[in-house]
């Protein structure tokens, strides 16, 4: 890591290795991908109230034969001592890969799935814009933190699957680029501290996820396995001398999930039920 006058330069190298075998379906995936990146960032203090953070990352992935540039820009405004406003524009990408969670899901149902990448497959790119407010204030023994954010993400060359051929127990799917998609919504987070021992935290996100054009298998514009509403709440108690305990609740709204033929006669698109999970942890 190299620091500039107001910023820094960061280099990174990551290796992903996947080995997945389903010998009954004659499917063996043995992949190793390296990703190298160098990121330059600079922080400019425009005035007492405004600051600008800019960055540029240069990426090289072994699944791609070209470099990928991903810039970002963030503006922060200190409106009052307790209230700040921030706006960020950022970009990202996802490189092609063969492994997919659907490989294991369909295998549980007694059906094998093979996925190949199209020879013309391009990386999936994202362009995101977020804006929101952060509020924090101390009320004697109580501490309040609140954040409200709106977000919009545009996806280009979205990855989608379509079937090339199939037998009774095996389906051959090809990953291709779709026309694009968008994800947008709002997110709120609230934190309340009661002295040093008790803290209450909660968050809720409401979003919409839509493809520009319906995918070919189920003629749906909605993202699969992606809820439109999800959130959490947790209550924590800390007393190092006696007891530490945490109670949490997670909520996941309904979502669209493809149900492939096997136990059923033909493919169909299902809508899952809303779920809520609770968890309690305590230790002395």
C-alpha positions in Angstrom: 0.0 0.0 0.0 1.3 3.4 -1.0 0.0 6.6 0.5 -0.3 9.9 -1.5 -0.7 13.4 0.1 -4.4 12.9 0.5 -5.0 9.4 -0.7 -3.5 6.0 -1.3 -2.7 3.4 -3.9 -3.7 -0.2 -3.1 -2.7 -3.4 -4.9 -4.6 -6.7 -4.5 -4.3 -10.2 -5.8 -7.0 -12.9 -5.2 -7.2 -16.5 -6.3 -10.5 -18.5 -6.5 -10.3 -22.2 -6.8 -13.4 -24.4 -7.3 -13.5 -28.2 -7.6 -17.0 -29.7 -7.9 -17.6 -33.3 -8.9 -20.8 -35.1 -9.8 -19.6 -38.3 -11.3 -23.0 -39.8 -11.7 -23.8 -37.0 -14.2 -20.3 -37.0 -15.7 -19.7 -33.5 -14.5 -16.4 -32.3 -13.2 -15.6 -28.6 -12.6 -12.1 -27.7 -11.7 -11.5 -24.0 -12.1 -8.8 -21.7 -10.8 -9.1 -17.9 -11.5 -6.8 -15.1 -10.5 -7.8 -11.5 -10.2 -5.3 -8.7 -9.9 -6.1 -5.1 -9.2 -4.6 -1.7 -8.4 -6.7 1.0 -6.9 -5.8 4.7 -6.6 -7.9 6.9 -4.2 -7.7 10.5 -3.3 -9.8 12.5 -0.7 -10.3 16.2 -1.4 -11.6 18.6 1.3 -13.5 21.1 -0.7 -14.7 23.2 2.3 -15.6 22.8 5.9 -18.9 21.2 4.9 -18.0 19.3 1.7 -15.5 16.6 0.8 -15.0 14.6 -2.4 -13.6 11.1 -2.6 -12.5 9.8 -6.0 -11.0 6.5 -7.0 -10.1 4.4 -10.0 -9.4 0.6 -10.0 -7.6 -1.3 -12.8 -8.6 -4.9 -12.9 -7.3 -8.0 -14.7 -9.1 -11.3 -14.5 -7.8 -14.6 -16.0 -11.3 -15.3 -17.4 -11.0 -12.1 -19.5 -8.5 -11.2 -22.2 -8.7 -7.4 -21.5 -8.4 -5.0 -18.6 -11.4 -3.6 -16.8 -11.6 0.0 -15.4 -14.0 0.6 -12.5 -14.1 4.2 -11.3 -16.0 5.6 -8.3 -16.9 9.1 -7.0 -18.4 10.1 -3.6 -19.5 13.4 -2.2 -20.0 14.0 1.5 -21.8 17.0 3.0 -21.8 17.8 6.8 -25.1 19.6 7.0 -25.1 19.8 10.8 -23.2 18.3 13.7 -25.6 15.4 13.7 -26.7 15.1 10.1 -24.6 14.2 7.0 -25.6 13.7 3.4 -23.6 11.4 1.0 -23.9 10.6 -2.6 -21.9 7.9 -4.4 -21.4 6.7 -8.0 -19.6 3.5 -8.4 -19.0 0.8 -11.0 -18.1 -2.9 -10.9 -18.0 -6.1 -12.9 -18.5 -9.9 -12.6 -16.3 -12.2 -14.7 -17.7 -15.3 -16.4 -17.7 -18.5 -14.5 -19.2 -22.0 -15.0 -20.1 -22.9 -11.4 -23.7 -22.0 -10.4 -25.8 -22.8 -7.3 -28.4 -24.4 -9.6 -26.0 -27.3 -10.3 -26.5 -28.5 -6.7 -30.2 -27.6 -6.4 -31.3 -29.6 -9.4 -29.0 -32.5 -8.3 -30.9 -32.8 -5.1 -34.0 -33.4 -7.2 -32.3 -36.2 -9.1 -31.5 -34.2 -12.2 -28.1 -33.2 -13.4 -27.3 -29.8 -15.0 -24.3 -28.9 -17.1 -23.5 -25.2 -17.7 -21.2 -23.9 -20.4 -20.3 -20.3 -21.2 -21.1 -18.8 -24.6 -17.9 -18.2 -26.6 -19.0 -14.6 -26.9 -19.8 -14.1 -23.2 -18.8 -10.7 -21.9 -18.3 -9.7 -18.2 -21.4 -8.4 -16.4 -21.0 -4.7 -15.6 -22.7 -2.5 -12.9 -23.2 1.2 -12.6 -24.6 2.2 -9.2 -25.9 5.5 -7.7 -26.7 5.9 -4.0 -27.7 8.9 -2.0 -28.8 9.1 1.6 -28.7 10.7 5.1 -26.9 9.7 8.3 -28.1 11.0 11.6 -26.4 10.5 15.0 -27.0 12.1 18.3 -26.2 11.4 22.0 -29.1 12.0 24.4 -27.6 11.8 27.9 -27.2 8.0 28.3 -28.9 7.2 25.0 -27.3 7.1 21.6 -29.4 7.2 18.4 -28.1 6.3 14.9 -30.3 6.5 11.8 -29.6 6.0 8.1 -31.9 6.3 5.1 -30.6 5.5 1.6 -31.9 5.3 -1.9 -30.1 3.3 -4.5 -30.2 2.5 -8.2 -28.0 0.0 -10.1 -27.9 -0.5 -13.8 -26.6 -3.8 -15.0 -25.2 -4.3 -18.5 -24.6 -7.7 -20.2 -26.6 -9.5 -17.5 -25.8 -13.2 -17.1 -28.8 -15.5 -18.0 -29.1 -19.2 -18.7 -30.9 -20.9 -21.6 -31.2 -24.5 -22.5 -29.3 -26.0 -25.4 -30.3 -29.6 -25.1 -31.5 -32.1 -22.6 -32.0 -35.8 -21.8 -34.1 -37.5 -19.2 -31.7 -36.8 -16.4 -29.3 -34.2 -17.7 -29.8 -30.7 -19.1 -27.2 -28.7 -20.9 -27.5 -24.9 -20.2 -25.5 -22.1 -21.8 -24.7 -18.9 -20.0 -25.2 -15.9 -22.3 -25.5 -12.1 -22.0 -28.9 -10.6 -21.6 -29.9 -7.1 -22.6 -29.5 -5.6 -19.1 -31.3 -5.1 -15.8 -31.9 -2.6 -13.1 -32.1 -2.8 -9.3 -33.5 0.1 -7.2 -35.1 0.7 -3.8 -34.6 2.2 -0.4 -32.9 1.0 2.8 -33.2 2.2 6.4 -31.1 1.3 9.4 -31.8 2.3 13.0 -29.6 1.8 16.0 -30.4 2.8 19.6 -28.0 2.4 22.5 -29.2 2.4 26.2 -26.0 3.1 28.1 -23.1 0.8 27.7 -25.0 -2.5 28.1 -28.1 -2.6 25.9 -28.3 -1.9 22.1 -31.1 -2.3 19.7 -30.4 -2.4 15.9 -32.7 -2.9 13.0 -32.7 -2.6 9.2 -35.2 -2.9 6.3 -34.7 -2.9 2.6 -37.4 -2.6 -0.1 -36.2 -3.1 -3.6 -37.3 -4.0 -7.1 -35.2 -6.2 -9.5 -36.1 -6.3 -13.2 -34.6 -7.5 -16.4 -35.0 -5.3 -19.4 -36.4 -8.3 -21.4 -38.0 -11.5 -20.0 -35.6 -14.4 -19.8 -36.3 -17.3 -22.2 -37.0 -20.2 -19.9 -39.9 -18.8 -17.8 -40.6 -15.5 -19.6 -40.0 -13.6 -16.4 -38.5 -10.2 -15.9 -37.9 -10.7 -12.1 -34.6 -11.8 -10.6 -34.7 -15.4 -9.3 -34.0 -16.1 -5.6 -34.0 -12.3 -4.8 -36.6 -11.0 -2.4 -38.2 -7.6 -2.8 -38.3 -7.0 1.0 -35.8 -8.2 3.7 -34.7 -7.0 7.1 -33.4 -7.8 10.5 -33.6 -6.7 14.2 -31.3 -7.5 17.1 -31.3 -6.8 20.8 -27.9 -7.1 22.6 -27.0 -7.1 26.2 -23.4 -6.9 27.4 -22.2 -7.4 30.9 -18.7 -8.8 30.9 -18.9 -9.7 34.6 -22.1 -11.8 34.3 -23.7 -12.4 30.9 -23.5 -11.4 27.2 -26.7 -12.2 25.2 -28.1 -11.4 21.8 -31.5 -12.1 20.3 -32.0 -11.5 16.6 -34.7 -11.8 14.0 -34.2 -12.0 10.2 -37.0 -11.5 7.7 -37.0 -12.5 4.1 -39.9 -11.7 1.8 -41.2 -14.0 -1.0 -39.2 -14.5 -4.2 -39.4 -16.2 -7.5 -37.6 -19.6 -7.7 -37.5 -21.9 -10.8 -38.7 -25.4 -10.1 -37.3 -27.8 -12.8 -38.9 -31.0 -13.9 -38.1 -34.1 -11.9 -40.5 -34.5 -9.1 -42.9 -32.5 -11.2 -43.7 -33.1 -14.9 -42.6 -29.8 -16.3 -40.7 -26.7 -15.4 -42.6 -24.0 -13.5 -41.8 -20.8 -11.7 -42.7 -20.9 -8.0 -43.2 -18.0 -5.5 -41.7 -18.9 -2.1 -43.4 -18.1 1.2 -42.2 -15.2 3.5 -39.8 -16.5 6.1 -38.6 -15.3 9.5 -35.7 -16.8 11.5 -34.9 -16.1 15.1 -31.6 -16.7 16.9 -30.6 -16.4 20.5 -27.0 -16.5 21.7 -25.7 -16.1 25.3 -22.3 -16.7 26.9 -20.8 -16.0 30.3 
